[in-house]
């Protein structure tokens, strides 16, 4: 079978760090075009708009959209309308409604839409899911704290309405939690901390439960210095479970049970190729629904102005 002719829209840091190396190693894809206001890829035809790219390169089969979520709907709609398969970087959109509309459009056009939750493909996630399914969970505690100055320097869009603020990394944790827990969780209370000079939160404290009243406490913070924290802890009848370092290591009762090198984005592109070949979509909105619930139910607390 011939490779899937792929284009990328929005050539920034995540594309250079993750997408390009993953595409280069995957024989199912051939990168044939890019569109970006500023970024280019050496040796690949480049355009400044998706419209110009789609017009000039009709051989494109699929498009990876890697611009900020506030601007993704319009580009996705154009690509799907042109009968292209679409890969959506996380979060898949700025609102639930626009992603639902894109899913409907993809179905009507007979093309694939992929909401790519990369953290679900972290090395120890599936092993953790299997273990939790084998026991009774008593409580869950998520600690997801990092330094925004390191990971998102001078990225003003992430602080704007729709940019999600601390939920941009936090949604990675929610994508794991919604995948590994046997039962759905529901938000019961939240406090969101907003810098007085920003439109998006810098920290969030969330409380969930499931139908069995199992508590799930989630802490997000973008002011962490020193060691970064990306950990999901669970107390179970079989003991203490720690899914650490963003999902790469699983320990049970202090004993390391599973660890492997990061392969999240290569796994995403394997999954994208799989759904394209199967003629189906993969659009799970559970993580984004929880973010929307937090903004709907959460109490706002204003804190000192934040400056990069």
C-alpha positions in Angstrom: 0.0 0.0 0.0 1.3 3.5 -0.9 2.2 5.8 2.0 -0.4 8.3 3.2 0.6 11.7 1.8 0.6 14.0 4.9 0.7 17.7 5.4 1.3 19.6 8.6 -0.3 23.0 9.5 1.5 25.0 12.2 5.2 24.3 12.2 6.3 25.1 15.8 8.2 23.5 18.7 5.9 20.5 19.2 6.2 19.7 15.4 10.0 19.8 15.4 10.3 17.9 18.7 7.7 15.2 18.2 5.8 15.1 14.9 8.7 15.3 12.4 10.8 12.5 14.0 7.7 10.3 14.4 6.6 10.8 10.8 10.2 10.2 9.5 10.2 6.8 11.3 6.8 5.7 10.1 6.6 4.1 6.6 2.8 4.7 6.5 3.3 8.4 6.0 5.1 10.7 3.6 5.3 14.4 4.4 4.7 16.3 1.2 3.7 19.8 2.4 3.5 22.3 5.3 1.6 25.5 6.0 2.6 27.9 8.7 2.9 31.7 9.1 6.6 31.4 10.0 7.9 27.8 10.2 9.1 25.7 7.4 10.6 22.2 7.0 13.7 21.9 4.9 13.1 20.2 1.6 9.3 20.2 1.9 7.0 22.6 -0.1 5.9 25.4 2.3 2.9 27.7 2.3 1.7 30.4 4.6 -2.0 29.3 4.6 -3.9 26.0 4.5 -6.0 27.3 1.6 -2.9 27.9 -0.5 -1.5 24.5 0.4 -4.7 22.6 -0.4 -5.0 24.3 -3.7 -1.4 23.8 -4.7 -1.0 20.1 -3.5 -4.1 18.1 -4.4 -2.2 14.9 -3.6 -2.5 15.5 0.1 -4.4 12.6 1.8 -4.2 13.7 5.4 -3.4 16.8 7.5 -2.0 17.2 11.0 -3.2 20.4 12.6 -0.7 21.7 15.2 -1.7 25.3 15.7 -3.3 26.6 18.9 -6.8 25.2 19.6 -8.5 28.6 19.2 -7.7 28.5 15.5 -8.0 24.8 14.7 -11.7 24.5 13.9 -11.6 26.6 10.7 -8.5 24.7 9.4 -10.0 21.4 10.3 -13.3 22.2 8.5 -11.4 23.2 5.4 -9.3 20.0 5.4 -12.3 17.7 6.0 -14.4 19.5 3.4 -11.5 18.8 0.9 -11.8 15.1 1.8 -8.6 15.0 3.8 -8.2 12.9 7.0 -7.4 15.1 10.0 -5.1 14.6 13.0 -5.9 17.1 15.8 -3.2 17.9 18.3 -4.4 18.0 21.9 -6.7 19.5 23.0 -8.8 18.8 19.9 -10.5 22.2 19.9 -11.3 25.2 22.0 -14.9 24.0 22.6 -16.8 20.8 22.7 -19.3 22.0 20.1 -16.8 22.7 17.4 -15.2 19.3 17.8 -18.6 17.6 17.7 -19.3 19.4 14.4 -16.0 18.3 13.0 -16.8 14.7 13.9 -20.1 15.0 12.1 -18.5 16.5 9.1 -15.8 13.8 8.9 -18.5 11.1 9.0 -20.4 12.8 6.2 -17.3 13.0 4.0 -16.2 9.5 4.8 -12.8 10.5 6.1 -11.1 10.0 9.5 -10.8 12.4 12.4 -8.3 11.7 15.2 -8.3 13.5 18.6 -4.8 12.7 19.6 -4.4 12.3 23.4 -0.6 11.7 23.4 -0.3 11.0 27.2 -2.6 8.0 26.9 0.2 6.4 24.9 2.8 6.8 27.6 4.6 3.5 28.3 3.0 2.4 31.6 -0.5 3.6 31.0 -2.0 0.3 29.7 -0.3 -1.7 32.5 -1.8 0.7 35.1 -5.2 0.4 33.5 -5.0 -3.4 33.7 -3.9 -3.4 37.3 -6.7 -1.0 38.4 -9.3 -3.2 36.7 -8.1 -6.1 38.8 -8.7 -4.5 42.2 -10.9 -2.1 44.1 -9.9 1.5 44.0 -10.3 3.5 47.2 -9.0 6.9 46.1 -7.0 8.7 43.4 -4.7 11.7 43.7 -3.3 13.5 40.6 -0.4 15.9 41.0 0.5 17.6 37.7 2.7 20.6 38.3 5.3 22.2 36.0 7.0 25.5 35.2 5.2 27.3 32.5 8.3 29.5 31.9 10.2 26.5 30.8 7.6 24.7 28.8 5.7 27.6 27.2 8.0 30.6 27.1 6.4 33.7 25.5 3.4 31.8 24.2 0.7 34.4 24.7 -2.0 32.3 23.0 -2.0 29.9 25.9 -3.1 32.6 28.3 -5.9 33.9 26.1 -9.5 32.7 26.4 -9.6 29.3 24.8 -5.9 28.7 25.3 -6.8 26.7 28.5 -4.0 28.0 30.7 -2.8 25.3 33.1 -5.4 22.9 31.6 -3.2 22.7 28.5 -0.8 20.3 30.4 -3.5 19.3 32.9 -5.7 17.8 30.2 -2.9 15.3 29.6 -3.5 14.0 33.1 -7.2 14.0 32.5 -6.7 12.0 29.3 -4.9 9.3 31.3 -7.3 9.3 34.2 -10.3 8.9 32.0 -8.6 6.0 30.2 -7.3 4.0 33.2 -10.2 4.2 35.6 -12.8 1.5 35.2 -15.7 3.9 35.9 -16.5 7.4 34.7 -15.8 10.3 37.1 -17.8 13.5 37.6 -16.7 16.9 38.9 -18.1 17.9 42.3 -16.1 21.0 43.0 -13.3 23.2 41.7 -11.2 26.3 42.4 -9.4 28.0 39.5 -6.7 30.5 40.1 -6.4 33.3 37.6 -3.5 35.8 37.5 -5.1 39.3 37.5 -3.5 40.0 34.1 -4.5 36.8 32.3 -7.7 35.2 30.9 -6.7 31.6 31.6 -5.9 29.9 35.0 -2.5 29.3 36.3 -3.6 26.7 38.8 -6.6 24.4 39.5 -7.8 22.3 42.4 -10.4 19.8 41.3 -12.5 17.2 43.1 -14.3 14.3 41.3 -16.1 11.1 42.3 -17.5 8.2 40.5 -20.8 6.3 40.9 -19.3 4.4 43.8 -18.3 7.7 45.5 -14.6 7.0 45.0 -12.8 10.4 45.4 -10.4 11.7 42.8 -8.4 14.8 43.8 -6.6 16.6 41.0 -4.0 19.4 41.5 -2.7 21.4 38.6 -0.1 24.3 39.0 2.1 26.1 36.5 4.3 27.7 39.1 6.4 24.6 40.0 10.1 25.1 40.1 12.8 22.4 40.4 11.6 18.9 39.7 8.4 18.7 37.7 5.5 16.6 38.9 3.4 14.5 36.6 2.1 11.7 38.9 -1.1 9.8 39.4 -1.4 8.0 42.7 -4.1 5.5 43.7 -4.9 3.7 46.9 -6.4 0.2 46.2 -7.2 -3.0 48.1 -4.0 -4.4 46.4 -1.9 -1.5 47.7 -0.5 1.8 46.6 -0.2 2.5 42.9 2.1 5.2 41.5 2.0 6.1 37.8 4.9 8.5 37.6 6.7 10.8 35.2 3.8 11.5 32.9 2.8 7.8 32.7 6.2 6.3 31.9 6.7 4.4 35.1 4.4 2.2 37.2 5.2 1.2 40.8 3.1 -0.9 43.1 3.7 -0.7 46.8 7.0 1.0 46.1 8.3 -1.6 43.6 8.9 -0.6 40.0 6.8 -2.8 37.8 7.0 -1.2 34.4 9.2 1.4 32.7 10.0 2.0 29.1 11.3 4.9 26.9 8.9 7.5 25.7 7.1 6.5 22.4 4.0 8.6 22.6 4.0 10.4 19.3 5.2 7.4 17.3 2.3 5.5 18.8 -0.1 8.4 17.8 1.0 8.2 14.2 0.6 4.4 14.2 -2.9 4.9 15.5 -3.7 7.5 12.9 -2.6 5.2 10.1 -4.7 2.5 11.6 -7.9 4.5 11.6 -7.3 5.9 8.2 -6.9 2.4 6.8 -9.9 1.2 8.6 -12.0 4.2 7.5 -13.1 5.3 11.0 -12.6 8.1 13.4 -11.2 8.2 17.0 -12.7 11.2 18.9 -13.0 10.8 22.7 -14.0 14.1 24.2 -14.0 13.0 27.9 -10.9 15.0 28.9 -12.2 18.2 27.3 -15.6 17.7 28.9 -13.9 17.7 32.3 -12.1 20.9 31.5 -15.4 22.5 30.4 -17.1 21.3 33.6 -14.3 22.9 35.6 -14.8 26.3 34.0 -18.6 25.9 34.4 -18.6 24.7 38.1 -15.3 26.1 39.4 -14.9 29.1 41.7 -12.6 31.8 40.5 -9.7 33.0 42.7 -7.6 35.9 41.5 -3.9 36.0 42.3 -1.0 38.3 41.6 -0.2 39.2 38.0 2.0 36.7 36.1 4.9 37.8 33.9 7.2 35.6 31.8 
